[in-house]
Amino acid sequence: MGADQSIEVRAAGGDRAAFTELMTATKADLYRFIRRYVGDEAEAHDVLQEAYASAWLAMRRYDPARPFDVWLRSIALNKCRDWSRRRAVRRVVRGVMGLDTPEATAVGDDAPAPEARMDDQRKATNLQSALSDLPDALKAPLLLAALEGRSHAEIASLLRITPKAVETRIARARKKLSEVLAQAQHKGVTWP
């Protein structure tokens, strides 16, 4: 292969070193997106690995005319959606307050935390839980806009919907989050 070929073209041709370079260049951003989507650090690493494995297997079908990060993000988004479906099945099997809740997997801390820290942690937990419970159609556009700062046009291209649909879904997601968080605050509920 010629030295003048792009790294994406070389990777699409089966060049493992080129694919490794692409992984290195995209790993941090992709992990942040997946981490926000799934809400769990260890699960996010697993989903990230699945996304890269799928990307490598599909690399020969990659179209270099399309931005690599958009192509990779769509694979990661599909892996996140798969994870969400598996999570829903686990919830049914284990029950609403199952073994995969933060309370069940938390490691105890010997030092008492200050009230402010606990309140911040509770808010962050409520927000992450509310984000995780959003339907995929609302969650993906919100995270792509809020977390990654992508434009509505970029999100529309990635999700294969119109920019107006992106705008509507983001508005619905924000409204749903506000409602859920207000309910939790009103009831004094700490989300599972």
C-alpha distance (Angstrom), angle and dihedral (degrees) to the residues before:
residue distance angle dihedral
M1 . . .
G2 3.77 . .
A3 3.78 122.0 .
D4 3.80 89.5 -130.4
Q5 3.82 92.8 66.2
S6 3.78 118.1 106.7
I7 3.76 119.4 -107.4
E8 3.81 89.1 -112.0
V9 3.81 92.1 54.6
R10 3.80 91.1 47.7
A11 3.82 90.8 49.4
A12 3.82 90.7 47.8
G13 3.80 87.0 53.5
G14 3.82 90.5 58.4
D15 3.81 99.9 -94.1
R16 3.82 103.6 152.8
A17 3.80 93.8 -167.6
A18 3.81 90.4 55.5
F19 3.80 90.8 49.1
T20 3.81 89.8 49.2
E21 3.81 88.8 53.3
L22 3.80 90.0 51.1
M23 3.81 90.1 49.7
T24 3.80 91.2 50.7
A25 3.79 91.5 49.1
T26 3.81 95.1 48.6
K27 3.80 104.1 31.8
A28 3.82 100.9 92.7
D29 3.81 96.0 48.3
L30 3.78 93.6 41.9
Y31 3.81 92.0 48.7
R32 3.83 91.4 51.6
F33 3.79 90.4 52.1
I34 3.81 93.5 47.6
R35 3.83 92.4 43.8
R36 3.79 90.9 55.4
Y37 3.77 91.3 45.7
V38 3.81 98.4 50.0
G39 3.80 98.1 29.4
D40 3.80 96.6 -143.0
E41 3.78 126.6 93.8
A42 3.81 98.1 -146.2
E43 3.79 93.0 42.6
A44 3.81 89.4 49.1
H45 3.80 90.8 55.9
D46 3.81 89.9 50.8
V47 3.81 92.3 48.8
L48 3.82 90.0 46.9
Q49 3.80 90.6 54.1
E50 3.81 90.6 47.8
A51 3.80 90.3 50.8
Y52 3.80 93.3 51.7
A53 3.80 92.2 44.6
S54 3.80 90.1 52.0
A55 3.79 91.2 45.4
W56 3.80 91.3 52.8
L57 3.81 91.4 49.0
A58 3.82 90.8 48.8
M59 3.81 96.2 38.8
R60 3.80 94.6 105.1
R61 3.82 88.0 60.0
Y62 3.82 92.9 51.7
D63 3.81 113.7 119.3
P64 3.84 108.2 -139.9
A65 3.81 88.9 -154.8
R66 3.82 87.3 70.3
P67 3.83 118.6 72.0
F68 3.80 109.0 -97.5
D69 3.81 94.7 -137.7
V70 3.82 91.1 55.1
W71 3.81 91.2 49.2
L72 3.80 91.8 47.1
R73 3.81 92.2 45.1
S74 3.81 90.8 54.7
I75 3.82 89.7 53.7
A76 3.82 90.6 48.3
L77 3.79 90.7 47.9
N78 3.80 90.1 53.6
K79 3.81 89.9 49.8
C80 3.83 89.5 50.3
R81 3.79 89.8 51.3
D82 3.81 90.0 49.7
W83 3.80 88.5 50.6
S84 3.83 90.0 51.1
R85 3.80 91.2 52.8
R86 3.80 91.2 49.5
R87 3.79 89.2 47.7
A88 3.80 91.3 53.3
V89 3.79 90.2 52.9
R90 3.81 90.7 49.2
R91 3.80 90.1 51.4
V92 3.78 91.4 54.5
V93 3.78 91.7 47.7
R94 3.80 97.2 43.7
G95 3.77 98.7 33.2
V96 3.78 131.0 -119.3
M97 3.82 94.0 -64.1
G98 3.78 94.2 39.0
L99 3.74 134.5 155.9
D100 3.81 93.6 -84.1
T101 3.82 95.9 65.1
P102 3.80 120.1 112.6
E103 3.81 90.3 -116.2
A104 3.80 92.1 55.7
T105 3.80 94.8 47.2
A106 3.80 99.5 37.3
V107 3.77 117.8 118.4
G108 3.78 113.0 -134.3
D109 3.78 120.3 -109.1
D110 3.83 115.8 -143.3
A111 3.79 94.5 -154.8
P112 3.80 116.2 72.3
A113 3.80 112.1 -118.0
P114 3.81 120.0 -129.7
E115 3.80 116.2 -103.2
A116 3.80 92.2 -112.1
R117 3.80 91.8 54.1
M118 3.77 91.3 49.3
D119 3.79 91.6 49.6
D120 3.82 91.5 49.8
Q121 3.78 90.5 47.2
R122 3.81 91.0 49.4
K123 3.80 90.6 50.8
A124 3.80 91.8 48.2
T125 3.79 90.9 47.9
N126 3.81 91.2 48.9
L127 3.78 91.3 49.1
Q128 3.81 93.9 47.3
S129 3.80 91.2 47.8
A130 3.79 92.0 48.1
L131 3.83 89.7 48.9
S132 3.79 91.6 48.9
D133 3.79 91.1 50.9
L134 3.80 95.0 51.9
P135 3.79 114.0 108.9
D136 3.81 112.0 -99.4
A137 3.80 91.8 -114.7
L138 3.82 89.6 61.5
K139 3.80 100.2 32.5
A140 3.81 98.9 56.3
P141 3.83 97.7 53.4
L142 3.81 92.2 44.0
L143 3.80 93.9 51.0
L144 3.79 93.3 44.0
A145 3.82 90.6 51.9
A146 3.80 101.3 36.7
L147 3.79 101.2 34.3
E148 3.77 101.5 32.5
G149 3.78 100.9 27.2
R150 3.79 92.7 -130.0
S151 3.79 119.0 165.2
H152 3.78 122.1 -113.3
A153 3.81 88.6 -110.3
E154 3.82 92.1 54.5
I155 3.79 91.7 46.9
A156 3.80 90.8 47.6
S157 3.80 90.0 53.0
L158 3.78 92.8 47.5
L159 3.80 95.3 47.0
R160 3.80 94.5 35.2
I161 3.79 94.5 -124.6
T162 3.80 132.8 113.0
P163 3.81 122.5 -84.2
K164 3.83 88.0 -117.3
A165 3.82 89.4 55.8
V166 3.80 88.5 51.1
E167 3.80 90.7 52.3
T168 3.81 91.7 48.3
R169 3.80 94.0 47.4
I170 3.80 92.6 48.9
A171 3.81 90.5 50.5
R172 3.82 91.1 48.7
A173 3.81 91.5 47.4
R174 3.81 92.2 51.3
K175 3.80 91.2 47.4
K176 3.81 91.8 49.0
L177 3.82 91.7 48.1
S178 3.80 91.2 49.4
E179 3.80 91.5 50.5
V180 3.79 94.4 47.1
L181 3.81 93.9 46.1
A182 3.81 91.9 46.2
Q183 3.81 89.9 51.5
A184 3.79 91.4 49.4
Q185 3.79 91.6 49.1
H186 3.80 92.3 46.3
K187 3.80 92.6 50.2
G188 3.81 94.4 39.0
V189 3.80 87.4 -126.1
T190 3.77 121.1 162.7
W191 3.78 106.5 -149.5
P192 3.78 119.1 -120.0
